[in-house]
Amino acid sequence: MRYFICFSYFGKHYHGWQKQPNAITVQEVLEDALSKILGKTIDVMGAGRTDAGVHAKQMYAHFDFTEIEDTHNLVFRLNAFLPKDIAVENVFQVADEAHARFDAVSRTYEYWIVQKKNPFYAQQAYLVKYPLAIDKMNEAAKLLLDCKDFECFSKSNTDVNTFLCDIKEAHWEYVNDVLVFKITADRFLRNMVRAIVGTLLEVGLGKMDLGTVKAILKSKDRRNAGASAPAKGLYLTKVLYPQNIVKTHG
Amino acid sequence: MRYFICFSYFGKHYHGWQKQPNAITVQEVLEDALSKILGKTIDVMGAGRTDAGVHAKQMYAHFDFTEIEDTHNLVFRLNAFLPKDIAVENVFQVADEAHARFDAVSRTYEYWIVQKKNPFYAQQAYLVKYPLAIDKMNEAAKLLLDCKDFECFSKSNTDVNTFLCDIKEAHWEYVNDVLVFKITADRFLRNMVRAIVGTLLEVGLGKMDLGTVKAILKSKDRRNAGASAPAKGLYLTKVLYPQNIVKTHG
């Protein structure tokens, strides 16, 4: 039977989601916890990959196992076993063909910026001390909604077949002391959100105008865009699935 | 001339505010930064003491120095010099007799509780998984407003002359995912807020009734009250001074 697991993590101490040799990743720690508790080697397939240091407030993965009688108890045991920086929200059975990566309809990311030194956001937001023209940054964000090909914001050594993404929302707003960039799309390319944020920050700092952003999007060349914003400000906040893949949600 | 410095800190890596041998404290780190930048040994007097691991969102101290021409620049240099977990909000001249500790009219603390595992509050809130009767906890909090003598919540080996405190507000409320206890008084005894929180949690868990809380307050004996809640959930959030002690506020 197939199960979805919904969880969150504080990314600082992990080399991202995806398992790799010689570095601790969230996938490895999660698989280890599931395998120990269920008494069988469990492989999980994540909804996507997050880079080293990136956080997730809501992330999904799927795994296969025989019938789990008490998913509530499994969640309890997982949370007791996992370190403080990974928390499981729930585990629920899905249709056998449901796929955490391919069935995800959209992903939402947030990028958090603070404008003055704040001890409580030192590991959770990027400090930009200079004044930012938020209106201009929102105008530039709107340009993303009309764009389809995002090769200009993609890592050059990538293995994807297409650079097409459908951006559904992209805007900046203050939430208390934090300037939050929220962006939703059907899919994202590797490093894409941080490259977008780095570019929009150049606009906010007055170093780049909207015409230049348009030219960057057209150029399809990563070298033209702004520097990638630091990982610690980035959060995967929502992964959306169609209603019908969920069998029982407990 | 006398100056007030307003600052905040994330308490995890400090053995509290007050200087002591063989342990790093916020006072020591702040004095070191001021002394290095101003080129003279600077002693600061804090508005109060916070224990090891306790955070401060707003804390004040005073120090003496010759005229500082550009306090804005001093703040900038202090923030560049200080570690990430201490931030200076501002520095401003006050009347020569102004005193950060004795002139403070009130202090406000908050205690943060989360009710399920959350990687983003692992170092910043206390995790209480069991259901809490918030109404009962608020009824018990109200009893504090009528009380004057708080010896029952004071460390036994204390050097204070009086246990009298005037509690101005004390209540629990949810702020998004966090259950926040807010308490304001003219002064607090050592460990008092954490002892109060520990006691009110017993009420919320159904282990103690309001009659017992009344009896504890009357008893003036710390052994009767609940266990002290962990330091990581506690924040000093506001220190209030009379308007007239501020000469220039830069």
Interface residues (C-beta under 8 A of the other chain):
Chain A: S8 Y9 F10 H55 K57 N79 K84 D85 I86 A87 V88 K116 K117 N118 P119 F120 A122 Q124
Chain B: S8 Y9 F10 H55 K57 N79 K84 D85 I86 A87 V88 K116 K117 N118 P119 F120 A122 Q124
